[in-house]
Structure formats: C-alpha cells, structure tokens
C-alpha cells in the first residue's frame, strides 16, 4: 500500500486517479507528478516500487502544498477576509455565496435546509 502525504492511496486504481485522493492534487497535477517521476499513467498504485513512491513523495514535498498545510492556508485566507470585513468576508460570516450567485431561489448548499416562514394571515371581514 502506498502512503503519500499521510494518505493511504487505493491499491487497485491507476496512478493518476490514486493521487487525486490527496487533498490539493487533481487530475492535471497528478499527471504532471507521474510525468516528472517517469511513471506510466496506466500503472496501478499497487505496482509502484519503492523508488517510484519515493520519487512521487519528493516531487509532492518539493512543489506542492497538500493536506494540512493547504487546508490551514485556505483557513488563514478566509480569516483574513473576515478580519478586514470586505464584501467576501461578510458573505463568509453570513454563510451566503461569495461569487455573485442568486440567493432568492438557489444556494441551499451555503444557506442550509429551508426555514419555512408562515405567510401573512388575511384580516377577517366585518
């Protein structure tokens, strides 16, 4: 089993897909890493030898921020926006979408489950 950046990579997946299990590495970065390490894209993770795993580890440590380091940097960026109270920081604080999406009908992911508000009662006729 290959353990890279504190993550156990799935054994039966191809190398390109297996590397994407690491937070901060997507398909294009995975292809770049394997290309630099001179490993075939179609080679499964279980077929990597120790030298190949070491080469991948070295490339990731040298060129990428992944897992905890990346998560903490993102949290620091959000905290900075909150502290300076810019528009994006205020949207983070309120839990609303940041990038101009409509909020009247969509944005349930950011806002959470619907909170139903009762409609106005009609006044009885006299």
C-alpha positions in Angstrom: 0.0 0.0 0.0 1.3 3.4 -0.9 1.2 6.0 1.8 1.9 9.5 0.5 1.4 12.8 2.4 -0.3 10.9 5.2 -2.9 9.4 2.9 -3.3 5.7 2.0 -3.8 5.6 -1.7 -6.2 3.0 -3.0 -4.3 0.0 -4.4 -6.4 -1.1 -7.3 -6.7 2.3 -9.0 -4.5 3.8 -11.7 -1.8 6.1 -10.5 -3.4 9.3 -11.9 -6.7 8.6 -10.1 -5.0 7.3 -6.9 -3.0 10.6 -6.5 -6.2 12.6 -6.6 -7.2 11.1 -3.2 -4.6 13.6 -1.8 -6.2 16.9 -0.9 -4.8 19.6 -3.2 -3.9 17.2 -6.1 -6.3 17.0 -9.0 -6.0 15.2 -12.3 -3.7 17.6 -14.1 -1.3 17.8 -11.1 -1.4 14.0 -10.8 -0.4 13.7 -14.5 2.4 16.2 -14.0 3.7 14.4 -11.0 3.7 11.0 -12.8 5.2 12.5 -15.9 8.1 14.1 -13.9 8.7 10.9 -12.0 8.7 9.0 -15.4 5.9 6.6 -14.3 3.3 5.3 -16.8 -0.2 6.8 -16.2 -1.9 3.4 -16.6 0.3 1.7 -13.9 -1.7 0.8 -10.8 -0.7 2.1 -7.4 0.0 -1.5 -6.1 2.5 -1.9 -8.9 4.6 1.1 -7.9 8.0 0.1 -6.4 9.7 1.9 -3.5 11.9 4.0 -5.8 8.8 5.3 -7.7 6.9 6.0 -4.5 10.0 7.9 -3.2 10.2 9.9 -6.4 6.5 10.9 -6.1 6.9 11.8 -2.5 9.9 14.0 -3.3 8.1 15.8 -6.1 5.0 16.5 -3.9 7.1 17.7 -1.0 9.2 20.0 -3.2 6.5 21.5 -5.4 3.0 21.3 -3.8 1.2 22.3 -0.7 -1.1 19.5 0.2 -3.4 18.2 3.0 -2.9 20.0 6.4 -0.6 22.8 5.1 -3.0 23.7 2.2 -6.1 23.5 4.5 -4.5 25.8 7.1 -3.5 28.3 4.3 -7.1 28.4 3.0 -8.5 28.9 6.5 -6.0 31.7 7.1 -7.1 33.4 3.8 -10.8 33.2 4.9 -9.9 34.6 8.3 -8.1 37.5 6.7 -11.2 38.3 4.6 -13.3 38.1 7.8 -10.9 40.4 9.7 -10.8 43.1 7.1 -14.6 42.9 6.7 -14.5 43.1 2.9 -17.6 42.0 0.9 -16.4 38.4 0.6 -15.6 38.3 4.3 -19.1 39.5 5.2 -20.6 36.8 2.9 -18.4 34.2 4.6 -19.6 35.5 8.0 -23.3 35.3 7.0 -22.9 31.9 5.3 -24.0 33.1 1.9 -22.5 32.5 -1.6 -19.5 34.8 -2.3 -19.3 35.0 -6.1 -22.5 36.7 -7.2 -24.8 33.8 -7.4 -28.5 34.4 -6.9 -29.8 33.7 -3.4 -33.6 34.1 -3.8 -34.2 30.5 -5.0 -30.9 28.6 -5.0 -27.8 28.5 -2.8 -29.2 25.8 -0.5 -25.7 24.4 0.0 -24.4 27.6 1.7 -27.7 28.5 3.4 -28.6 25.0 4.7 -32.1 23.5 5.0 -35.1 25.7 4.3 -36.5 27.6 7.3 -40.2 28.0 6.5 -41.8 31.3 7.3 -45.5 31.4 7.7 -47.5 33.5 5.3 -49.4 36.6 6.3 -52.9 35.9 7.6 -55.8 37.8 5.9 -57.8 40.1 8.2 -61.4 38.8 8.7 -64.2 40.9 7.1 -66.6 42.6 9.4 
